[in-house]
């Protein structure tokens, strides 16, 4: 199972700034890049994902 998060960056953000923001999210939140779409107006629609880790109930 995956958990998804969608982020939109306006065209005012440079490529370097977007990269730094996504790297920080990946390092601290465990997210990985799934998809990037650049619209005609220059906005970036980014989809991030991370694995959902479910804990199992164990009885001793």
C-alpha positions in Angstrom: 0.0 0.0 0.0 1.1 3.5 -0.8 0.2 6.9 0.6 0.2 9.8 -1.9 0.7 13.5 -1.5 0.2 16.1 -4.2 2.1 19.3 -4.2 1.8 22.2 -6.7 4.6 24.7 -7.2 4.0 28.0 -9.1 6.2 29.1 -12.0 7.9 31.6 -9.7 9.9 28.8 -8.0 13.1 28.0 -9.9 14.0 24.4 -10.6 16.8 24.5 -8.0 14.4 25.6 -5.3 11.8 23.0 -6.1 14.6 20.3 -6.1 15.7 21.5 -2.6 12.2 21.5 -1.2 11.5 18.0 -2.6 14.8 16.6 -1.3 14.0 18.0 2.2 10.6 16.3 2.1 12.1 13.1 1.0 14.8 13.1 3.8 12.5 14.1 6.6 9.2 12.5 5.6 10.2 9.4 3.8 8.6 10.5 0.5 9.8 9.5 -2.9 9.0 11.1 -6.3 6.2 9.4 -8.2 5.3 11.9 -11.0 6.0 15.5 -12.1 3.8 17.3 -14.6 4.6 20.7 -15.9 1.6 22.6 -17.1 1.5 25.0 -20.1 1.5 28.0 -17.6 4.7 26.7 -16.0 3.2 25.3 -12.7 4.6 22.0 -11.5 2.3 19.3 -10.2 4.3 16.9 -8.2 3.0 13.6 -6.8 5.0 12.0 -3.9 4.5 8.6 -2.4 5.6 6.6 0.6 5.1 3.1 1.7 2.4 2.5 4.4 3.9 0.3 7.0 1.2 -1.6 9.0 2.0 -3.0 12.3 0.7 -6.4 13.2 -0.8 -7.2 16.5 1.1 -10.0 18.2 0.0 -11.9 21.2 2.6 -13.5 23.5 
